[in-house]
Amino acid sequence: MRIERIPEGANERGGAANWPLRAPRGAAGPIADSVATILLLAVRIDNFDALRTSYGDGVAAEIAASVRSFFQVRFDDAVGMVGGVIRRGAAEFDVIARGSAGCGLLSVRPEYERIKAWFAACARVPVRAQGSSVHVALSWACVETDTDYDDDEVLNLLLIEARGRIPRQRQLPPAGGDVSDLPARDMAAAATLYAELNAAALQFAWRPVRSLDSDAVLFLRAFIAAPGNGGQIETRDLAYRSLERLGVVQAFDQAMVAQAIEHLAHSDSHSVCVPVSALSFRATGWWDAVLSHLAGDRALASRLFIALDCTQSFVVASEAVDFADRLYRLGCRVVLEGLGSGQIAIATLMALRPHVVTLDSLLLRLSSRREPDEQLFRRIVGLASSLAPVVVVEGVDDGERALLAADAGAHWGTGDYLGQASWRGPSRAEHRAAQTAAFSVFSDPFQRKQEGPR
């Protein structure tokens, strides 16, 4: 069996194995072969065990089969693209495709870019299970080879290599005590939030981080919200925490960062800060497109702060440091949010060396001119200042707290006293509000009419 063909026995086409990958339909042989390469992707459904616990083995297996079918359908419909899907286990499968030759995956390989778009679509479009909308979390890694090998053992070894490159599974946040139906409620909330995102019913609201003694703005902190009936800001914090508990937050975070980049590219806004979950803050395939965009526009990257949100999830320091280093090299800056609450360890703070540390609002409230809390607050500000160039005090809601934060040695703050949340933040030109880039309606361009993940 030649390496340019998918192995027999575990495919999704009802037994029709050995699909040729050497050339696309109608392509001439020798010329096409000389510019061909084979893309080998190992894929894992990260939340398969949680789905099995919530819905049972049979339903979880149907969901996994629907995910594999999602990719195979796109291969079937894609013009000029050849490939297929191999099942490797209950929660694992491989994707093999013919790609264009190039200098490794760092070059733009259209077939790989298309497949990554399929991953985003699969995560954002629900799978139907027992009358419910279920979302899956996917991780993957890719290796490649040329079409000259004859030994199928090479193919299997390369797929093993790819599987070894998949980031390890993260431990999910606790489900919340003995609430037996919480996973089902979380999945319903997740499906609603993704539906709002896909329909462009969400948008950013902004809260400025300002100097405590001038009108200077450090950045606009973005948070996701929906307009109420009267145009008021309705946050989606609770639904976002559902995404984290289920482990299906990476596609959402990637979309939010991409939207923040879009905002920066089309507005005269100050720098912006967009938060991502600790579950997402690591170098995975989800970030390829974002990092590529930032690498091509360093001026834009220098206006982007990415905040590490540890409110509910622990951060794995080694993974976070590696990802932060990549962001630093591109010119981005990293914010560690909410010191004093959540799942933040001082060791993590020391390892990351973020540009900005924010102090949880509770610290300022507790210190309100009372001993010994005020002295403790001063020491915390001093500790944070020794670990990051910029310290931001959250919860500066009145003049007294602004003075207290400044007396403790802080220079930046956020809260109602310094600027309430609004749909439009102040512009750098000061004479008008910054324009807000509208979210786009999401559509999967490769999806068959009247057919989604089943």
PAKEBA-34587 format. One line per 2 residues: their letters; for each residue x, y, z of C-alpha. Coordinates in nm, 3 decimals. Example, Ala and Ser with C-alpha at 12.3 -4.5 7.8 and 13.67 -1.06 7.14 Angstrom:
PAKEBA-34587
as) 1.230/-0.450/0.780; 1.367/-0.106/0.714
This chain:
PAKEBA-34587
mr) 0.000/0.000/0.000; 0.140/0.337/-0.098
ie) 0.158/0.632/0.140; -0.048/0.853/-0.087
ri) -0.353/0.642/-0.012; -0.554/0.632/0.307
pe) -0.517/0.296/0.486; -0.788/0.037/0.471
ga) -1.030/-0.068/0.737; -1.111/0.236/0.949
ne) -1.251/0.493/0.713; -1.583/0.678/0.708
rg) -1.697/0.582/0.357; -1.863/0.252/0.430
ga) -1.565/0.037/0.335; -1.447/0.220/0.023
an) -1.085/0.256/0.133; -0.764/0.352/-0.051
wp) -0.866/0.690/-0.194; -0.586/0.830/-0.410
lr) -0.418/1.143/-0.276; -0.148/1.181/-0.540
ap) -0.341/1.427/-0.755; -0.675/1.611/-0.741
rg) -0.955/1.516/-0.969; -0.861/1.580/-1.328
aa) -0.500/1.682/-1.256; -0.216/1.571/-1.477
gp) 0.000/1.305/-1.313; 0.371/1.390/-1.340
ia) 0.339/1.767/-1.292; 0.090/1.734/-1.009
ds) 0.307/1.472/-0.836; 0.612/1.700/-0.844
va) 0.434/1.970/-0.641; 0.241/1.746/-0.404
ti) 0.280/1.679/-0.035; 0.069/1.487/0.214
ll) -0.075/1.658/0.522; -0.125/1.428/0.820
la) -0.336/1.563/1.107; -0.401/1.383/1.433
vr) -0.720/1.506/1.602; -0.865/1.458/1.950
id) -1.213/1.535/2.083; -1.108/1.680/2.416
nf) -1.444/1.670/2.590; -1.539/1.319/2.481
da) -1.524/1.176/2.836; -1.745/1.457/2.964
lr) -1.993/1.392/2.684; -1.994/1.023/2.769
ts) -2.059/1.101/3.136; -2.341/1.340/3.055
yg) -2.512/1.156/2.767; -2.395/0.795/2.784
dg) -2.156/0.588/2.576; -2.389/0.544/2.280
va) -2.470/0.911/2.235; -2.105/1.011/2.282
ae) -2.008/0.764/2.009; -2.275/0.914/1.779
ia) -2.139/1.263/1.846; -1.786/1.148/1.761
as) -1.912/0.989/1.439; -2.090/1.313/1.349
vr) -1.767/1.507/1.399; -1.578/1.272/1.169
sf) -1.860/1.297/0.916; -1.840/1.677/0.940
fq) -1.486/1.665/0.802; -1.546/1.390/0.546
vr) -1.844/1.576/0.399; -1.623/1.877/0.342
fd) -1.363/1.670/0.163; -1.639/1.526/-0.054
da) -1.762/1.875/-0.148; -1.432/2.061/-0.172
vg) -1.330/2.137/-0.530; -0.970/2.049/-0.609
mv) -0.902/1.901/-0.266; -0.853/1.532/-0.192
gg) -0.849/1.372/0.150; -1.030/1.166/0.405
vi) -1.084/1.074/0.768; -0.962/0.770/0.961
rr) -1.108/0.670/1.294; -0.836/0.588/1.550
ga) -1.042/0.542/1.865; -1.353/0.658/2.039
ae) -1.224/1.015/2.078; -0.947/1.027/1.818
fd) -0.924/1.036/1.441; -0.682/1.132/1.167
vi) -0.726/1.364/0.871; -0.510/1.302/0.565
ar) -0.508/1.539/0.271; -0.309/1.616/-0.037
gs) -0.146/1.959/-0.012; 0.066/2.194/-0.219
ag) 0.442/2.176/-0.182; 0.610/2.445/0.025
cg) 0.876/2.514/0.284; 0.703/2.356/0.579
ll) 0.385/2.462/0.757; 0.522/2.809/0.823
sv) 0.449/2.889/0.460; 0.087/2.952/0.369
rp) -0.053/2.618/0.261; -0.408/2.671/0.134
ey) -0.522/2.315/0.206; -0.408/2.337/0.568
er) -0.568/2.680/0.606; -0.894/2.538/0.474
ik) -0.884/2.245/0.714; -0.819/2.482/1.007
aw) -1.128/2.677/0.901; -1.318/2.348/0.925
fa) -1.196/2.305/1.283; -1.331/2.650/1.372
ac) -1.663/2.571/1.206; -1.690/2.236/1.382
ar) -1.636/2.399/1.722; -1.882/2.682/1.661
vp) -2.163/2.479/1.500; -2.348/2.245/1.739
vr) -2.386/1.873/1.703; -2.742/1.752/1.760
aq) -2.773/1.488/2.030; -3.091/1.371/2.203
gs) -3.267/1.690/2.101; -2.992/1.908/2.250
sv) -2.725/2.123/2.088; -2.386/1.988/2.192
hv) -2.050/2.155/2.128; -1.720/1.973/2.100
al) -1.367/2.081/2.186; -1.097/1.980/1.938
sw) -0.718/1.970/1.952; -0.494/1.875/1.663
ac) -0.139/1.867/1.533; -0.006/1.838/1.179
ve) 0.300/1.684/1.014; 0.368/1.639/0.645
td) 0.557/1.421/0.403; 0.604/1.392/0.029
td) 0.443/1.131/-0.194; 0.749/0.919/-0.271
yd) 0.733/0.671/0.016; 0.599/0.323/-0.048
dd) 0.586/0.194/0.308; 0.263/0.244/0.498
ev) 0.457/0.204/0.824; 0.606/0.548/0.755
ln) 0.255/0.689/0.740; 0.164/0.536/1.074
ll) 0.486/0.655/1.237; 0.423/1.009/1.115
li) 0.069/0.999/1.249; 0.204/0.880/1.584
ea) 0.445/1.174/1.574; 0.156/1.410/1.502
rg) -0.046/1.263/1.787; 0.248/1.318/2.020
ri) 0.244/1.688/1.931; -0.116/1.742/2.038
pr) -0.115/1.953/2.355; -0.198/1.752/2.662
qr) -0.553/1.766/2.788; -0.619/2.027/3.051
ql) -0.799/1.963/3.375; -1.134/2.138/3.362
pp) -1.262/2.366/3.638; -1.475/2.199/3.907
ag) -1.836/2.146/3.803; -1.975/2.317/4.112
gd) -2.064/2.087/4.396; -2.348/1.840/4.380
vs) -2.553/2.012/4.111; -2.635/1.703/3.906
dl) -2.778/1.883/3.606; -2.507/2.149/3.585
pa) -2.331/1.995/3.279; -2.659/1.995/3.086
rd) -2.732/2.353/3.192; -2.379/2.456/3.101
ma) -2.412/2.300/2.756; -2.741/2.481/2.697
aa) -2.575/2.809/2.799; -2.276/2.732/2.575
at) -2.499/2.658/2.277; -2.688/2.984/2.330
ly) -2.367/3.186/2.359; -2.217/3.033/2.043
ae) -2.548/3.090/1.861; -2.535/3.457/1.962
ln) -2.175/3.481/1.847; -2.253/3.316/1.513
aa) -2.551/3.547/1.457; -2.343/3.859/1.543
al) -2.578/3.928/1.836; -2.276/3.992/2.061
qf) -2.035/4.283/2.061; -1.761/4.435/2.271
aw) -1.831/4.680/2.548; -1.534/4.880/2.676
rp) -1.408/4.997/3.011; -1.107/5.231/3.011
vr) -0.800/5.173/3.226; -0.689/5.526/3.317
sl) -0.417/5.705/3.501; -0.510/5.792/3.860
ds) -0.373/6.143/3.827; -0.426/6.242/3.462
da) -0.649/6.174/3.162; -0.407/5.921/3.010
vl) -0.561/5.591/2.896; -0.351/5.275/2.917
fl) -0.596/5.061/2.719; -0.963/4.984/2.671
ra) -1.057/4.656/2.836; -1.301/4.462/2.618
fi) -1.573/4.241/2.753; -1.837/4.052/2.562
aa) -2.198/4.164/2.595; -2.529/4.189/2.414
pg) -2.750/4.497/2.379; -3.064/4.488/2.591
ng) -3.402/4.607/2.472; -3.310/4.961/2.567
gq) -2.955/4.938/2.436; -2.813/4.866/2.781
ie) -2.508/4.644/2.827; -2.595/4.286/2.918
tr) -2.279/4.092/3.000; -2.233/3.724/2.924
dl) -1.999/3.638/3.211; -2.205/3.347/3.344
ay) -2.240/3.186/3.001; -1.867/3.229/2.943
rs) -1.794/3.042/3.266; -2.009/2.759/3.131
le) -1.778/2.740/2.828; -1.482/2.708/3.063
rl) -1.635/2.435/3.279; -1.716/2.236/2.966
gv) -1.373/2.296/2.812; -1.522/2.435/2.488
vq) -1.386/2.788/2.530; -1.089/2.788/2.288
af) -1.286/2.858/1.970; -1.470/3.140/2.146
dq) -1.149/3.299/2.275; -0.986/3.274/1.933
am) -1.286/3.449/1.778; -1.272/3.726/2.040
va) -0.903/3.798/1.984; -0.956/3.798/1.607
qa) -1.242/4.047/1.657; -1.023/4.270/1.874
ie) -0.760/4.271/1.599; -1.030/4.365/1.350
hl) -1.133/4.653/1.577; -0.775/4.781/1.601
ah) -0.729/4.759/1.226; -1.037/4.973/1.152
sd) -1.053/5.230/1.431; -0.853/5.509/1.591
sh) -0.899/5.342/1.928; -0.649/5.335/2.208
sv) -0.478/5.004/2.266; -0.726/4.734/2.360
cv) -0.711/4.444/2.601; -0.906/4.127/2.536
pv) -0.920/3.850/2.799; -0.882/3.478/2.728
sa) -0.932/3.186/2.961; -0.635/3.016/3.121
ls) -0.755/2.706/2.932; -0.681/2.886/2.604
fr) -0.358/3.061/2.698; -0.116/2.815/2.537
at) 0.031/2.756/2.194; -0.216/2.541/2.001
gw) -0.342/2.527/1.645; -0.624/2.760/1.743
wd) -0.382/3.052/1.749; -0.207/2.994/1.414
av) -0.416/3.247/1.219; -0.401/3.511/1.495
ls) -0.024/3.483/1.537; 0.028/3.492/1.161
hl) -0.180/3.810/1.135; 0.011/3.978/1.417
ag) 0.346/3.877/1.267; 0.248/4.062/0.951
dr) 0.146/4.382/1.133; 0.375/4.462/1.424
al) 0.230/4.812/1.467; -0.111/4.660/1.529
as) 0.037/4.393/1.758; 0.192/4.665/1.975
rl) -0.159/4.801/2.047; -0.294/4.463/2.159
fi) -0.294/4.347/2.521; -0.404/3.988/2.585
al) -0.526/3.926/2.939; -0.489/3.591/3.110
dc) -0.814/3.522/3.293; -0.759/3.284/3.584
tq) -1.093/3.349/3.752; -1.203/2.988/3.719
sf) -0.914/2.790/3.568; -0.560/2.722/3.675
vv) -0.283/2.812/3.436; -0.009/2.562/3.348
as) 0.298/2.781/3.389; 0.521/2.604/3.135
ea) 0.259/2.624/2.860; 0.163/2.981/2.945
vd) 0.523/3.102/2.948; 0.589/2.950/2.606
fa) 0.279/3.117/2.461; 0.354/3.449/2.631
dr) 0.706/3.444/2.484; 0.559/3.410/2.136
ly) 0.330/3.705/2.199; 0.618/3.913/2.335
rl) 0.825/3.846/2.024; 0.539/3.977/1.809
gc) 0.512/4.297/2.012; 0.196/4.212/2.208
rv) 0.170/4.268/2.580; 0.031/4.031/2.840
vl) -0.193/4.120/3.133; -0.242/3.895/3.435
eg) -0.588/3.976/3.566; -0.731/3.968/3.915
lg) -0.435/3.911/4.148; -0.588/3.843/4.488
sg) -0.864/3.616/4.361; -0.917/3.325/4.123
qi) -0.654/3.063/4.048; -0.334/3.271/4.040
ai) -0.013/3.153/4.202; 0.275/3.389/4.276
at) 0.503/3.139/4.102; 0.294/3.181/3.786
lm) 0.326/3.557/3.812; 0.704/3.530/3.853
al) 0.736/3.291/3.559; 0.520/3.490/3.319
rp) 0.665/3.833/3.391; 0.357/4.006/3.242
hv) 0.361/4.369/3.137; 0.053/4.446/3.349
vt) -0.094/4.300/3.667; -0.443/4.397/3.781
ld) -0.544/4.374/4.147; -0.887/4.233/4.224
sl) -1.139/4.495/4.335; -1.196/4.312/4.664
ll) -0.850/4.419/4.785; -0.935/4.787/4.745
rl) -1.275/4.748/4.909; -1.128/4.571/5.211
ss) -0.856/4.830/5.256; -1.089/5.130/5.272
rr) -0.891/5.327/5.527; -0.890/5.049/5.781
ep) -0.587/4.907/5.953; -0.434/4.655/5.900
de) -0.607/4.602/5.563; -0.477/4.930/5.424
ql) -0.118/4.839/5.507; -0.167/4.494/5.356
fr) -0.302/4.656/5.039; 0.009/4.876/5.018
ri) 0.233/4.570/5.047; 0.038/4.389/4.775
vg) 0.075/4.688/4.543; 0.447/4.688/4.619
la) 0.476/4.314/4.549; 0.288/4.346/4.220
ss) 0.504/4.644/4.121; 0.818/4.436/4.173
la) 0.684/4.167/3.938; 0.534/4.378/3.658
pv) 0.607/4.722/3.512; 0.243/4.833/3.540
vv) -0.008/4.770/3.820; -0.379/4.841/3.767
ve) -0.617/4.864/4.063; -0.967/4.740/3.988
gv) -1.278/4.874/4.160; -1.188/5.246/4.163
dd) -1.553/5.350/4.190; -1.522/5.681/4.377
ge) -1.274/5.954/4.461; -1.184/5.811/4.801
ra) -1.079/5.481/4.650; -0.885/5.657/4.376
ll) -0.690/5.846/4.643; -0.633/5.528/4.842
aa) -0.496/5.347/4.536; -0.267/5.638/4.451
da) -0.142/5.664/4.811; -0.050/5.294/4.796
ga) 0.178/5.364/4.499; -0.046/5.260/4.211
hw) -0.064/5.477/3.901; -0.343/5.314/3.701
gt) -0.696/5.206/3.781; -1.032/5.106/3.642
gd) -1.382/5.154/3.778; -1.683/5.382/3.757
yl) -1.489/5.684/3.888; -1.242/5.658/3.599
gq) -1.490/5.567/3.327; -1.803/5.355/3.309
as) -1.841/5.070/3.065; -1.984/5.180/2.731
wr) -2.038/5.052/2.379; -1.781/5.303/2.255
gp) -1.459/5.390/2.428; -1.275/5.723/2.407
sr) -1.068/5.773/2.094; -0.708/5.883/2.088
ae) -0.822/6.198/1.905; -1.043/6.277/2.209
hr) -1.302/6.465/2.001; -1.517/6.162/1.920
aa) -1.581/5.812/2.038; -1.378/5.530/1.890
qt) -1.556/5.338/1.619; -1.646/4.982/1.707
aa) -1.593/4.717/1.441; -1.917/4.521/1.405
fs) -1.908/4.148/1.457; -1.971/3.946/1.143
vf) -2.235/3.679/1.103; -2.057/3.344/1.102
sd) -2.127/3.102/0.822; -1.947/2.784/0.733
pf) -1.877/2.823/0.359; -1.815/2.451/0.322
qr) -2.136/2.339/0.484; -2.387/2.158/0.266
kq) -2.723/2.320/0.231; -2.968/2.201/0.496
eg) -2.696/1.995/0.661; -2.486/2.062/0.967
pr) -2.312/1.829/1.208; -2.562/1.559/1.275
